Amino acid sequence: MEESKLFQILSRLYAMQRDNTSQKQVRRFEQFGIELCRVTYDHTTQLFQLTEYRPFHEFEFDDLDLTAIEIHECLSDMQMTF
């Protein structure tokens, strides 16, 4: 059985929280080879900063689940367009 896309997003965000190699962790999320959003996790503040490119929005979340849902919606919007 294939993993859900939401589970894959959650796994990447969880890895960001656990990786202590630098103060800030950055991940990019893309669909069809187009980067749609970027997430930065700051270990000092324990906040996720989400930047969406289409349209441009910036959000801050203190909750991993809410961040994952917003990323999933961003990627799904692009998929529904095509």
Distance bins in CASP14 RR format, pairs under 12 A and 6 or more apart:
PFRMAT RR
TARGET T0000
AUTHOR 0000-0000-0000
RMODE 2
METHOD distances of the structure
MODEL  1
1 7 0 0 0 0 0 1 0 0 0 0 0
2 8 0 0 0 0 1 0 0 0 0 0 0
3 9 0 0 0 0 0 1 0 0 0 0 0
3 10 0 0 0 0 1 0 0 0 0 0 0
3 11 0 0 0 0 1 0 0 0 0 0 0
3 12 0 0 0 0 0 1 0 0 0 0 0
4 10 0 0 0 0 1 0 0 0 0 0 0
4 11 0 0 0 0 0 1 0 0 0 0 0
4 68 0 0 0 0 0 1 0 0 0 0 0
4 72 0 0 0 0 1 0 0 0 0 0 0
4 76 0 0 0 0 0 1 0 0 0 0 0
5 11 0 0 0 0 0 1 0 0 0 0 0
5 12 0 0 0 0 0 1 0 0 0 0 0
5 29 0 0 0 0 0 1 0 0 0 0 0
5 31 0 0 0 0 0 1 0 0 0 0 0
5 68 0 0 0 0 1 0 0 0 0 0 0
5 69 0 0 0 0 0 1 0 0 0 0 0
5 71 0 0 0 0 1 0 0 0 0 0 0
5 72 1 0 0 1 0 0 0 0 0 0 0
5 73 0 0 0 0 0 1 0 0 0 0 0
5 74 0 0 0 0 0 1 0 0 0 0 0
5 75 1 0 0 1 0 0 0 0 0 0 0
5 76 0 0 0 0 1 0 0 0 0 0 0
5 79 0 0 0 0 1 0 0 0 0 0 0
6 12 0 0 0 0 0 1 0 0 0 0 0
6 13 0 0 0 0 0 1 0 0 0 0 0
6 64 0 0 0 0 0 1 0 0 0 0 0
6 65 0 0 0 0 1 0 0 0 0 0 0
6 67 0 0 0 0 0 1 0 0 0 0 0
6 68 1 0 0 1 0 0 0 0 0 0 0
6 69 1 0 0 1 0 0 0 0 0 0 0
6 70 0 0 0 0 0 1 0 0 0 0 0
6 71 0 0 0 0 1 0 0 0 0 0 0
6 72 1 0 1 0 0 0 0 0 0 0 0
6 73 0 0 0 0 0 1 0 0 0 0 0
6 75 0 0 0 0 1 0 0 0 0 0 0
6 76 0 0 0 0 1 0 0 0 0 0 0
7 13 0 0 0 0 0 1 0 0 0 0 0
7 14 0 0 0 0 0 1 0 0 0 0 0
7 65 0 0 0 0 0 1 0 0 0 0 0
7 68 0 0 0 0 1 0 0 0 0 0 0
7 72 0 0 0 0 0 1 0 0 0 0 0
8 14 0 0 0 0 0 1 0 0 0 0 0
8 15 0 0 0 0 0 1 0 0 0 0 0
8 27 0 0 0 0 0 1 0 0 0 0 0
8 29 0 0 0 0 1 0 0 0 0 0 0
8 68 0 0 0 0 1 0 0 0 0 0 0
8 71 0 0 0 0 0 1 0 0 0 0 0
8 72 0 0 0 0 1 0 0 0 0 0 0
8 75 0 0 0 0 0 1 0 0 0 0 0
9 15 0 0 0 0 0 1 0 0 0 0 0
9 16 0 0 0 0 0 1 0 0 0 0 0
9 27 0 0 0 0 1 0 0 0 0 0 0
9 29 1 0 0 1 0 0 0 0 0 0 0
9 31 0 0 0 0 0 1 0 0 0 0 0
9 37 0 0 0 0 0 1 0 0 0 0 0
9 39 0 0 0 0 1 0 0 0 0 0 0
9 48 0 0 0 0 0 1 0 0 0 0 0
9 50 0 0 0 0 0 1 0 0 0 0 0
9 64 0 0 0 0 1 0 0 0 0 0 0
9 65 0 0 0 0 0 1 0 0 0 0 0
9 66 0 0 0 0 0 1 0 0 0 0 0
9 67 0 0 0 0 1 0 0 0 0 0 0
9 68 1 0 1 0 0 0 0 0 0 0 0
9 69 0 0 0 0 1 0 0 0 0 0 0
9 70 0 0 0 0 1 0 0 0 0 0 0
9 71 1 0 1 0 0 0 0 0 0 0 0
9 72 1 0 1 0 0 0 0 0 0 0 0
9 73 0 0 0 0 0 1 0 0 0 0 0
9 74 0 0 0 0 0 1 0 0 0 0 0
9 75 1 0 0 1 0 0 0 0 0 0 0
9 76 0 0 0 0 0 1 0 0 0 0 0
10 16 0 0 0 0 0 1 0 0 0 0 0
10 17 0 0 0 0 0 1 0 0 0 0 0
10 39 0 0 0 0 0 1 0 0 0 0 0
10 48 0 0 0 0 0 1 0 0 0 0 0
10 63 0 0 0 0 0 1 0 0 0 0 0
10 64 1 0 0 1 0 0 0 0 0 0 0
10 65 1 0 0 1 0 0 0 0 0 0 0
10 66 0 0 0 0 0 1 0 0 0 0 0
10 67 0 0 0 0 1 0 0 0 0 0 0
10 68 1 0 1 0 0 0 0 0 0 0 0
10 69 0 0 0 0 1 0 0 0 0 0 0
10 71 0 0 0 0 1 0 0 0 0 0 0
10 72 0 0 0 0 1 0 0 0 0 0 0
11 17 0 0 0 0 0 1 0 0 0 0 0
11 18 0 0 0 0 0 1 0 0 0 0 0
11 27 0 0 0 0 0 1 0 0 0 0 0
11 64 0 0 0 0 0 1 0 0 0 0 0
11 68 0 0 0 0 1 0 0 0 0 0 0
11 71 0 0 0 0 0 1 0 0 0 0 0
12 18 0 0 0 0 0 1 0 0 0 0 0
12 19 0 0 0 0 0 1 0 0 0 0 0
12 25 0 0 0 0 1 0 0 0 0 0 0
12 26 0 0 0 0 0 1 0 0 0 0 0
12 27 1 0 1 0 0 0 0 0 0 0 0
12 28 0 0 0 0 0 1 0 0 0 0 0
12 29 0 0 0 0 1 0 0 0 0 0 0
12 37 0 0 0 0 0 1 0 0 0 0 0
12 39 0 0 0 0 1 0 0 0 0 0 0
12 41 0 0 0 0 0 1 0 0 0 0 0
12 48 0 0 0 0 0 1 0 0 0 0 0
12 64 0 0 0 0 0 1 0 0 0 0 0
12 67 0 0 0 0 0 1 0 0 0 0 0
12 68 0 0 0 0 1 0 0 0 0 0 0
12 71 0 0 0 0 1 0 0 0 0 0 0
12 72 0 0 0 0 0 1 0 0 0 0 0
13 19 0 0 0 0 0 1 0 0 0 0 0
13 25 0 0 0 0 1 0 0 0 0 0 0
13 26 0 0 0 0 0 1 0 0 0 0 0
13 27 1 0 0 1 0 0 0 0 0 0 0
13 29 0 0 0 0 0 1 0 0 0 0 0
13 39 1 0 0 1 0 0 0 0 0 0 0
13 40 0 0 0 0 0 1 0 0 0 0 0
13 41 1 0 0 1 0 0 0 0 0 0 0
13 48 1 0 0 1 0 0 0 0 0 0 0
13 50 0 0 0 0 0 1 0 0 0 0 0
13 61 0 0 0 0 1 0 0 0 0 0 0
13 63 0 0 0 0 0 1 0 0 0 0 0
13 64 1 0 1 0 0 0 0 0 0 0 0
13 65 0 0 0 0 1 0 0 0 0 0 0
13 66 0 0 0 0 0 1 0 0 0 0 0
13 67 1 0 1 0 0 0 0 0 0 0 0
13 68 1 0 1 0 0 0 0 0 0 0 0
13 69 0 0 0 0 0 1 0 0 0 0 0
13 70 0 0 0 0 0 1 0 0 0 0 0
13 71 1 0 0 1 0 0 0 0 0 0 0
13 72 0 0 0 0 0 1 0 0 0 0 0
14 25 0 0 0 0 0 1 0 0 0 0 0
14 27 0 0 0 0 0 1 0 0 0 0 0
14 39 0 0 0 0 0 1 0 0 0 0 0
14 41 0 0 0 0 0 1 0 0 0 0 0
14 48 0 0 0 0 0 1 0 0 0 0 0
14 64 1 0 0 1 0 0 0 0 0 0 0
14 65 0 0 0 0 0 1 0 0 0 0 0
14 67 0 0 0 0 0 1 0 0 0 0 0
14 68 0 0 0 0 1 0 0 0 0 0 0
15 21 0 0 0 0 0 1 0 0 0 0 0
15 25 0 0 0 0 1 0 0 0 0 0 0
15 27 0 0 0 0 1 0 0 0 0 0 0
15 39 0 0 0 0 0 1 0 0 0 0 0
15 41 0 0 0 0 1 0 0 0 0 0 0
15 64 0 0 0 0 0 1 0 0 0 0 0
16 22 0 0 0 0 0 1 0 0 0 0 0
16 23 0 0 0 0 0 1 0 0 0 0 0
16 24 0 0 0 0 1 0 0 0 0 0 0
16 25 1 0 1 0 0 0 0 0 0 0 0
16 26 0 0 0 0 1 0 0 0 0 0 0
16 27 1 0 0 1 0 0 0 0 0 0 0
16 28 0 0 0 0 0 1 0 0 0 0 0
16 29 0 0 0 0 0 1 0 0 0 0 0
16 38 0 0 0 0 0 1 0 0 0 0 0
16 39 1 0 0 1 0 0 0 0 0 0 0
16 40 0 0 0 0 1 0 0 0 0 0 0
16 41 1 0 1 0 0 0 0 0 0 0 0
16 42 0 0 0 0 1 0 0 0 0 0 0
16 43 0 0 0 0 1 0 0 0 0 0 0
16 46 0 0 0 0 0 1 0 0 0 0 0
16 47 0 0 0 0 0 1 0 0 0 0 0
16 48 1 0 0 1 0 0 0 0 0 0 0
16 49 0 0 0 0 0 1 0 0 0 0 0
16 50 0 0 0 0 0 1 0 0 0 0 0
16 64 0 0 0 0 1 0 0 0 0 0 0
16 67 0 0 0 0 1 0 0 0 0 0 0
16 68 0 0 0 0 0 1 0 0 0 0 0
16 71 0 0 0 0 0 1 0 0 0 0 0
17 24 0 0 0 0 0 1 0 0 0 0 0
17 25 1 0 0 1 0 0 0 0 0 0 0
17 27 0 0 0 0 0 1 0 0 0 0 0
17 39 0 0 0 0 0 1 0 0 0 0 0
17 41 1 0 0 1 0 0 0 0 0 0 0
17 42 0 0 0 0 0 1 0 0 0 0 0
17 43 0 0 0 0 1 0 0 0 0 0 0
17 46 0 0 0 0 1 0 0 0 0 0 0
17 47 0 0 0 0 0 1 0 0 0 0 0
17 48 0 0 0 0 1 0 0 0 0 0 0
17 62 0 0 0 0 0 1 0 0 0 0 0
17 63 0 0 0 0 0 1 0 0 0 0 0
17 64 1 0 0 1 0 0 0 0 0 0 0
17 67 0 0 0 0 0 1 0 0 0 0 0
17 68 0 0 0 0 0 1 0 0 0 0 0
18 25 0 0 0 0 1 0 0 0 0 0 0
18 41 0 0 0 0 0 1 0 0 0 0 0
18 43 0 0 0 0 0 1 0 0 0 0 0
18 64 0 0 0 0 0 1 0 0 0 0 0
19 25 1 0 1 0 0 0 0 0 0 0 0
19 26 0 0 0 0 0 1 0 0 0 0 0
19 27 0 0 0 0 0 1 0 0 0 0 0
19 41 0 0 0 0 1 0 0 0 0 0 0
19 43 0 0 0 0 1 0 0 0 0 0 0
20 41 0 0 0 0 0 1 0 0 0 0 0
20 43 1 0 0 1 0 0 0 0 0 0 0
20 44 0 0 0 0 0 1 0 0 0 0 0
21 43 0 0 0 0 0 1 0 0 0 0 0
22 40 0 0 0 0 0 1 0 0 0 0 0
22 41 0 0 0 0 0 1 0 0 0 0 0
22 42 0 0 0 0 0 1 0 0 0 0 0
22 43 0 0 0 0 1 0 0 0 0 0 0
22 44 0 0 0 0 0 1 0 0 0 0 0
23 40 0 0 0 0 0 1 0 0 0 0 0
23 41 0 0 0 0 1 0 0 0 0 0 0
23 42 1 0 0 1 0 0 0 0 0 0 0
23 43 1 0 1 0 0 0 0 0 0 0 0
23 44 1 0 0 1 0 0 0 0 0 0 0
23 45 0 0 0 0 1 0 0 0 0 0 0
23 46 0 0 0 0 0 1 0 0 0 0 0
24 38 0 0 0 0 0 1 0 0 0 0 0
24 39 0 0 0 0 0 1 0 0 0 0 0
24 40 1 0 1 0 0 0 0 0 0 0 0
24 41 1 0 0 1 0 0 0 0 0 0 0
24 42 1 0 1 0 0 0 0 0 0 0 0
24 43 1 0 0 1 0 0 0 0 0 0 0
24 44 0 0 0 0 1 0 0 0 0 0 0
24 45 0 0 0 0 1 0 0 0 0 0 0
24 46 0 0 0 0 0 1 0 0 0 0 0
24 47 0 0 0 0 0 1 0 0 0 0 0
24 48 0 0 0 0 0 1 0 0 0 0 0
24 49 0 0 0 0 1 0 0 0 0 0 0
25 38 0 0 0 0 0 1 0 0 0 0 0
25 39 0 0 0 0 1 0 0 0 0 0 0
25 40 1 0 0 1 0 0 0 0 0 0 0
25 41 1 0 1 0 0 0 0 0 0 0 0
25 42 0 0 0 0 1 0 0 0 0 0 0
25 43 1 0 0 1 0 0 0 0 0 0 0
25 44 0 0 0 0 0 1 0 0 0 0 0
25 46 0 0 0 0 0 1 0 0 0 0 0
25 47 0 0 0 0 0 1 0 0 0 0 0
25 48 0 0 0 0 1 0 0 0 0 0 0
25 49 0 0 0 0 0 1 0 0 0 0 0
26 35 0 0 0 0 0 1 0 0 0 0 0
26 37 0 0 0 0 0 1 0 0 0 0 0
26 38 1 0 0 1 0 0 0 0 0 0 0
26 39 1 0 0 1 0 0 0 0 0 0 0
26 40 1 0 1 0 0 0 0 0 0 0 0
26 41 1 0 0 1 0 0 0 0 0 0 0
26 42 0 0 0 0 0 1 0 0 0 0 0
26 48 0 0 0 0 0 1 0 0 0 0 0
26 49 0 0 0 0 1 0 0 0 0 0 0
26 50 0 0 0 0 0 1 0 0 0 0 0
26 51 0 0 0 0 0 1 0 0 0 0 0
27 35 0 0 0 0 0 1 0 0 0 0 0
27 37 0 0 0 0 1 0 0 0 0 0 0
27 38 1 0 0 1 0 0 0 0 0 0 0
27 39 1 0 1 0 0 0 0 0 0 0 0
27 40 0 0 0 0 1 0 0 0 0 0 0
27 41 0 0 0 0 1 0 0 0 0 0 0
27 48 0 0 0 0 1 0 0 0 0 0 0
27 49 0 0 0 0 0 1 0 0 0 0 0
27 50 0 0 0 0 0 1 0 0 0 0 0
27 51 0 0 0 0 0 1 0 0 0 0 0
27 67 0 0 0 0 0 1 0 0 0 0 0
27 68 0 0 0 0 0 1 0 0 0 0 0
27 71 0 0 0 0 1 0 0 0 0 0 0
28 34 0 0 0 0 0 1 0 0 0 0 0
28 35 1 0 1 0 0 0 0 0 0 0 0
28 36 0 0 0 0 1 0 0 0 0 0 0
28 37 1 0 0 1 0 0 0 0 0 0 0
28 38 1 0 1 0 0 0 0 0 0 0 0
28 39 1 0 0 1 0 0 0 0 0 0 0
28 40 0 0 0 0 0 1 0 0 0 0 0
28 50 0 0 0 0 0 1 0 0 0 0 0
28 51 0 0 0 0 1 0 0 0 0 0 0
28 52 0 0 0 0 0 1 0 0 0 0 0
28 53 0 0 0 0 0 1 0 0 0 0 0
28 71 0 0 0 0 0 1 0 0 0 0 0
28 74 0 0 0 0 0 1 0 0 0 0 0
28 75 0 0 0 0 0 1 0 0 0 0 0
29 35 1 0 0 1 0 0 0 0 0 0 0
29 36 1 0 1 0 0 0 0 0 0 0 0
29 37 1 0 1 0 0 0 0 0 0 0 0
29 38 1 0 0 1 0 0 0 0 0 0 0
29 39 1 0 0 1 0 0 0 0 0 0 0
29 50 0 0 0 0 1 0 0 0 0 0 0
29 51 0 0 0 0 0 1 0 0 0 0 0
29 52 0 0 0 0 1 0 0 0 0 0 0
29 53 0 0 0 0 0 1 0 0 0 0 0
29 67 0 0 0 0 0 1 0 0 0 0 0
29 68 0 0 0 0 0 1 0 0 0 0 0
29 70 0 0 0 0 0 1 0 0 0 0 0
29 71 1 0 1 0 0 0 0 0 0 0 0
29 72 0 0 0 0 1 0 0 0 0 0 0
29 73 0 0 0 0 0 1 0 0 0 0 0
29 74 1 0 0 1 0 0 0 0 0 0 0
29 75 1 0 0 1 0 0 0 0 0 0 0
29 76 0 0 0 0 0 1 0 0 0 0 0
29 78 0 0 0 0 1 0 0 0 0 0 0
30 36 1 0 1 0 0 0 0 0 0 0 0
30 37 0 0 0 0 1 0 0 0 0 0 0
30 38 0 0 0 0 1 0 0 0 0 0 0
30 53 0 0 0 0 0 1 0 0 0 0 0
30 54 0 0 0 0 0 1 0 0 0 0 0
30 71 0 0 0 0 0 1 0 0 0 0 0
30 74 0 0 0 0 0 1 0 0 0 0 0
30 75 0 0 0 0 1 0 0 0 0 0 0
30 78 0 0 0 0 1 0 0 0 0 0 0
30 79 0 0 0 0 0 1 0 0 0 0 0
31 37 0 0 0 0 1 0 0 0 0 0 0
31 53 0 0 0 0 0 1 0 0 0 0 0
31 54 0 0 0 0 0 1 0 0 0 0 0
31 71 0 0 0 0 0 1 0 0 0 0 0
31 72 0 0 0 0 0 1 0 0 0 0 0
31 73 0 0 0 0 0 1 0 0 0 0 0
31 74 0 0 0 0 1 0 0 0 0 0 0
31 75 1 0 1 0 0 0 0 0 0 0 0
31 76 0 0 0 0 1 0 0 0 0 0 0
31 77 0 0 0 0 1 0 0 0 0 0 0
31 78 1 0 1 0 0 0 0 0 0 0 0
31 79 1 0 1 0 0 0 0 0 0 0 0
31 80 0 0 0 0 0 1 0 0 0 0 0
31 81 0 0 0 0 1 0 0 0 0 0 0
31 82 0 0 0 0 1 0 0 0 0 0 0
32 75 0 0 0 0 1 0 0 0 0 0 0
32 78 1 0 0 1 0 0 0 0 0 0 0
32 79 0 0 0 0 1 0 0 0 0 0 0
32 81 0 0 0 0 1 0 0 0 0 0 0
32 82 1 0 0 1 0 0 0 0 0 0 0
33 75 0 0 0 0 0 1 0 0 0 0 0
33 78 0 0 0 0 0 1 0 0 0 0 0
33 79 0 0 0 0 0 1 0 0 0 0 0
33 82 0 0 0 0 0 1 0 0 0 0 0
34 53 0 0 0 0 1 0 0 0 0 0 0
34 54 0 0 0 0 1 0 0 0 0 0 0
34 74 0 0 0 0 0 1 0 0 0 0 0
34 75 0 0 0 0 0 1 0 0 0 0 0
34 78 1 0 0 1 0 0 0 0 0 0 0
34 79 0 0 0 0 0 1 0 0 0 0 0
34 81 0 0 0 0 0 1 0 0 0 0 0
34 82 0 0 0 0 0 1 0 0 0 0 0
35 51 0 0 0 0 0 1 0 0 0 0 0
35 52 0 0 0 0 0 1 0 0 0 0 0
35 53 1 0 0 1 0 0 0 0 0 0 0
35 54 0 0 0 0 1 0 0 0 0 0 0
35 74 0 0 0 0 0 1 0 0 0 0 0
35 75 0 0 0 0 0 1 0 0 0 0 0
35 78 0 0 0 0 0 1 0 0 0 0 0
36 50 0 0 0 0 0 1 0 0 0 0 0
36 51 0 0 0 0 1 0 0 0 0 0 0
36 52 1 0 0 1 0 0 0 0 0 0 0
36 53 1 0 1 0 0 0 0 0 0 0 0
36 54 1 0 0 1 0 0 0 0 0 0 0
36 55 0 0 0 0 0 1 0 0 0 0 0
36 56 0 0 0 0 0 1 0 0 0 0 0
36 57 0 0 0 0 0 1 0 0 0 0 0
36 70 0 0 0 0 0 1 0 0 0 0 0
36 71 0 0 0 0 1 0 0 0 0 0 0
36 72 0 0 0 0 0 1 0 0 0 0 0
36 73 0 0 0 0 0 1 0 0 0 0 0
36 74 1 0 1 0 0 0 0 0 0 0 0
36 75 1 0 0 1 0 0 0 0 0 0 0
36 76 0 0 0 0 0 1 0 0 0 0 0
36 77 0 0 0 0 1 0 0 0 0 0 0
36 78 1 0 1 0 0 0 0 0 0 0 0
36 79 0 0 0 0 0 1 0 0 0 0 0
36 81 0 0 0 0 0 1 0 0 0 0 0
37 48 0 0 0 0 0 1 0 0 0 0 0
37 49 0 0 0 0 0 1 0 0 0 0 0
37 50 1 0 0 1 0 0 0 0 0 0 0
37 51 1 0 0 1 0 0 0 0 0 0 0
37 52 1 0 1 0 0 0 0 0 0 0 0
37 53 1 0 0 1 0 0 0 0 0 0 0
37 54 0 0 0 0 1 0 0 0 0 0 0
37 55 0 0 0 0 0 1 0 0 0 0 0
37 56 0 0 0 0 0 1 0 0 0 0 0
37 57 0 0 0 0 1 0 0 0 0 0 0
37 58 0 0 0 0 0 1 0 0 0 0 0
37 59 0 0 0 0 1 0 0 0 0 0 0
37 67 0 0 0 0 0 1 0 0 0 0 0
37 68 0 0 0 0 0 1 0 0 0 0 0
37 70 0 0 0 0 1 0 0 0 0 0 0
37 71 1 0 0 1 0 0 0 0 0 0 0
37 72 0 0 0 0 0 1 0 0 0 0 0
37 73 0 0 0 0 1 0 0 0 0 0 0
37 74 1 0 1 0 0 0 0 0 0 0 0
37 75 1 0 0 1 0 0 0 0 0 0 0
37 76 0 0 0 0 0 1 0 0 0 0 0
37 77 0 0 0 0 0 1 0 0 0 0 0
37 78 0 0 0 0 1 0 0 0 0 0 0
38 48 0 0 0 0 0 1 0 0 0 0 0
38 49 0 0 0 0 1 0 0 0 0 0 0
38 50 1 0 0 1 0 0 0 0 0 0 0
38 51 1 0 1 0 0 0 0 0 0 0 0
38 52 0 0 0 0 1 0 0 0 0 0 0
38 53 1 0 0 1 0 0 0 0 0 0 0
38 56 0 0 0 0 0 1 0 0 0 0 0
38 57 0 0 0 0 0 1 0 0 0 0 0
38 58 0 0 0 0 1 0 0 0 0 0 0
38 59 0 0 0 0 0 1 0 0 0 0 0
38 67 0 0 0 0 0 1 0 0 0 0 0
38 71 0 0 0 0 1 0 0 0 0 0 0
38 74 0 0 0 0 0 1 0 0 0 0 0
39 47 0 0 0 0 0 1 0 0 0 0 0
39 48 1 0 1 0 0 0 0 0 0 0 0
39 49 1 0 0 1 0 0 0 0 0 0 0
39 50 1 0 1 0 0 0 0 0 0 0 0
39 51 1 0 0 1 0 0 0 0 0 0 0
39 52 0 0 0 0 0 1 0 0 0 0 0
39 58 0 0 0 0 0 1 0 0 0 0 0
39 59 0 0 0 0 1 0 0 0 0 0 0
39 60 0 0 0 0 0 1 0 0 0 0 0
39 61 0 0 0 0 1 0 0 0 0 0 0
39 64 0 0 0 0 0 1 0 0 0 0 0
39 66 0 0 0 0 0 1 0 0 0 0 0
39 67 1 0 0 1 0 0 0 0 0 0 0
39 68 0 0 0 0 1 0 0 0 0 0 0
39 70 0 0 0 0 1 0 0 0 0 0 0
39 71 1 0 0 1 0 0 0 0 0 0 0
39 74 0 0 0 0 0 1 0 0 0 0 0
40 47 0 0 0 0 1 0 0 0 0 0 0
40 48 1 0 0 1 0 0 0 0 0 0 0
40 49 1 0 1 0 0 0 0 0 0 0 0
40 50 0 0 0 0 1 0 0 0 0 0 0
40 51 1 0 0 1 0 0 0 0 0 0 0
40 58 0 0 0 0 0 1 0 0 0 0 0
40 59 0 0 0 0 0 1 0 0 0 0 0
40 60 0 0 0 0 1 0 0 0 0 0 0
40 61 0 0 0 0 0 1 0 0 0 0 0
40 67 0 0 0 0 0 1 0 0 0 0 0
41 47 1 0 0 1 0 0 0 0 0 0 0
41 48 1 0 1 0 0 0 0 0 0 0 0
41 49 1 0 0 1 0 0 0 0 0 0 0
41 50 0 0 0 0 0 1 0 0 0 0 0
41 60 0 0 0 0 0 1 0 0 0 0 0
41 61 0 0 0 0 1 0 0 0 0 0 0
41 62 0 0 0 0 0 1 0 0 0 0 0
41 64 0 0 0 0 1 0 0 0 0 0 0
41 67 0 0 0 0 1 0 0 0 0 0 0
42 48 0 0 0 0 1 0 0 0 0 0 0
42 49 1 0 0 1 0 0 0 0 0 0 0
42 60 0 0 0 0 1 0 0 0 0 0 0
42 61 0 0 0 0 0 1 0 0 0 0 0
42 62 0 0 0 0 0 1 0 0 0 0 0
45 60 0 0 0 0 1 0 0 0 0 0 0
45 61 0 0 0 0 0 1 0 0 0 0 0
45 62 0 0 0 0 1 0 0 0 0 0 0
46 60 0 0 0 0 0 1 0 0 0 0 0
46 61 0 0 0 0 0 1 0 0 0 0 0
46 62 1 0 0 1 0 0 0 0 0 0 0
46 63 0 0 0 0 0 1 0 0 0 0 0
46 64 0 0 0 0 0 1 0 0 0 0 0
46 67 0 0 0 0 0 1 0 0 0 0 0
47 58 0 0 0 0 0 1 0 0 0 0 0
47 59 0 0 0 0 0 1 0 0 0 0 0
47 60 1 0 1 0 0 0 0 0 0 0 0
47 61 1 0 0 1 0 0 0 0 0 0 0
47 62 1 0 1 0 0 0 0 0 0 0 0
47 63 0 0 0 0 1 0 0 0 0 0 0
47 64 0 0 0 0 0 1 0 0 0 0 0
47 66 0 0 0 0 0 1 0 0 0 0 0
47 67 0 0 0 0 1 0 0 0 0 0 0
48 58 0 0 0 0 0 1 0 0 0 0 0
48 59 0 0 0 0 1 0 0 0 0 0 0
48 60 1 0 0 1 0 0 0 0 0 0 0
48 61 1 0 1 0 0 0 0 0 0 0 0
48 62 1 0 0 1 0 0 0 0 0 0 0
48 63 0 0 0 0 1 0 0 0 0 0 0
48 64 1 0 0 1 0 0 0 0 0 0 0
48 65 0 0 0 0 0 1 0 0 0 0 0
48 66 0 0 0 0 1 0 0 0 0 0 0
48 67 1 0 1 0 0 0 0 0 0 0 0
48 68 0 0 0 0 1 0 0 0 0 0 0
48 69 0 0 0 0 0 1 0 0 0 0 0
48 70 0 0 0 0 1 0 0 0 0 0 0
48 71 0 0 0 0 1 0 0 0 0 0 0
49 57 0 0 0 0 0 1 0 0 0 0 0
49 58 1 0 0 1 0 0 0 0 0 0 0
49 59 1 0 0 1 0 0 0 0 0 0 0
49 60 1 0 1 0 0 0 0 0 0 0 0
49 61 0 0 0 0 1 0 0 0 0 0 0
49 62 0 0 0 0 0 1 0 0 0 0 0
49 67 0 0 0 0 1 0 0 0 0 0 0
49 70 0 0 0 0 0 1 0 0 0 0 0
50 56 0 0 0 0 0 1 0 0 0 0 0
50 57 1 0 0 1 0 0 0 0 0 0 0
50 58 1 0 0 1 0 0 0 0 0 0 0
50 59 1 0 1 0 0 0 0 0 0 0 0
50 60 1 0 0 1 0 0 0 0 0 0 0
50 61 1 0 0 1 0 0 0 0 0 0 0
50 62 0 0 0 0 0 1 0 0 0 0 0
50 63 0 0 0 0 0 1 0 0 0 0 0
50 64 0 0 0 0 0 1 0 0 0 0 0
50 66 0 0 0 0 1 0 0 0 0 0 0
50 67 1 0 0 1 0 0 0 0 0 0 0
50 68 0 0 0 0 0 1 0 0 0 0 0
50 69 0 0 0 0 0 1 0 0 0 0 0
50 70 1 0 1 0 0 0 0 0 0 0 0
50 71 1 0 0 1 0 0 0 0 0 0 0
50 72 0 0 0 0 0 1 0 0 0 0 0
50 73 0 0 0 0 0 1 0 0 0 0 0
50 74 0 0 0 0 1 0 0 0 0 0 0
51 57 1 0 0 1 0 0 0 0 0 0 0
51 58 1 0 1 0 0 0 0 0 0 0 0
51 59 0 0 0 0 1 0 0 0 0 0 0
51 60 0 0 0 0 0 1 0 0 0 0 0
51 67 0 0 0 0 0 1 0 0 0 0 0
51 70 0 0 0 0 0 1 0 0 0 0 0
51 71 0 0 0 0 0 1 0 0 0 0 0
51 74 0 0 0 0 0 1 0 0 0 0 0
52 58 1 0 0 1 0 0 0 0 0 0 0
52 59 1 0 0 1 0 0 0 0 0 0 0
52 67 0 0 0 0 0 1 0 0 0 0 0
52 70 1 0 0 1 0 0 0 0 0 0 0
52 71 0 0 0 0 1 0 0 0 0 0 0
52 73 0 0 0 0 1 0 0 0 0 0 0
52 74 1 0 1 0 0 0 0 0 0 0 0
52 75 0 0 0 0 0 1 0 0 0 0 0
52 77 0 0 0 0 1 0 0 0 0 0 0
52 78 0 0 0 0 0 1 0 0 0 0 0
53 74 0 0 0 0 1 0 0 0 0 0 0
53 75 0 0 0 0 0 1 0 0 0 0 0
53 77 0 0 0 0 0 1 0 0 0 0 0
53 78 0 0 0 0 0 1 0 0 0 0 0
54 74 0 0 0 0 1 0 0 0 0 0 0
54 75 0 0 0 0 0 1 0 0 0 0 0
54 77 0 0 0 0 1 0 0 0 0 0 0
54 78 1 0 0 1 0 0 0 0 0 0 0
54 81 0 0 0 0 1 0 0 0 0 0 0
55 74 0 0 0 0 0 1 0 0 0 0 0
55 77 0 0 0 0 0 1 0 0 0 0 0
55 78 0 0 0 0 0 1 0 0 0 0 0
56 74 0 0 0 0 0 1 0 0 0 0 0
57 70 0 0 0 0 1 0 0 0 0 0 0
57 73 0 0 0 0 0 1 0 0 0 0 0
57 74 0 0 0 0 1 0 0 0 0 0 0
57 77 0 0 0 0 0 1 0 0 0 0 0
58 70 0 0 0 0 0 1 0 0 0 0 0
59 66 0 0 0 0 1 0 0 0 0 0 0
59 67 0 0 0 0 1 0 0 0 0 0 0
59 69 0 0 0 0 0 1 0 0 0 0 0
59 70 1 0 0 1 0 0 0 0 0 0 0
59 71 0 0 0 0 0 1 0 0 0 0 0
59 73 0 0 0 0 0 1 0 0 0 0 0
59 74 0 0 0 0 0 1 0 0 0 0 0
60 66 0 0 0 0 0 1 0 0 0 0 0
60 67 0 0 0 0 1 0 0 0 0 0 0
60 70 0 0 0 0 0 1 0 0 0 0 0
61 67 1 0 1 0 0 0 0 0 0 0 0
61 68 0 0 0 0 1 0 0 0 0 0 0
61 69 0 0 0 0 1 0 0 0 0 0 0
61 70 1 0 0 1 0 0 0 0 0 0 0
61 71 0 0 0 0 0 1 0 0 0 0 0
63 69 0 0 0 0 1 0 0 0 0 0 0
63 70 0 0 0 0 0 1 0 0 0 0 0
64 70 0 0 0 0 0 1 0 0 0 0 0
64 71 0 0 0 0 0 1 0 0 0 0 0
65 71 0 0 0 0 0 1 0 0 0 0 0
65 72 0 0 0 0 0 1 0 0 0 0 0
66 72 0 0 0 0 0 1 0 0 0 0 0
66 73 0 0 0 0 0 1 0 0 0 0 0
67 73 0 0 0 0 0 1 0 0 0 0 0
67 74 0 0 0 0 0 1 0 0 0 0 0
68 74 0 0 0 0 0 1 0 0 0 0 0
68 75 0 0 0 0 0 1 0 0 0 0 0
69 75 0 0 0 0 0 1 0 0 0 0 0
69 76 0 0 0 0 0 1 0 0 0 0 0
70 76 0 0 0 0 0 1 0 0 0 0 0
70 77 0 0 0 0 0 1 0 0 0 0 0
71 77 0 0 0 0 0 1 0 0 0 0 0
71 78 0 0 0 0 0 1 0 0 0 0 0
72 78 0 0 0 0 0 1 0 0 0 0 0
72 79 0 0 0 0 0 1 0 0 0 0 0
73 79 0 0 0 0 0 1 0 0 0 0 0
73 80 0 0 0 0 0 1 0 0 0 0 0
74 80 0 0 0 0 0 1 0 0 0 0 0
74 81 0 0 0 0 0 1 0 0 0 0 0
75 81 0 0 0 0 0 1 0 0 0 0 0
75 82 0 0 0 0 0 1 0 0 0 0 0
76 82 0 0 0 0 0 1 0 0 0 0 0
END
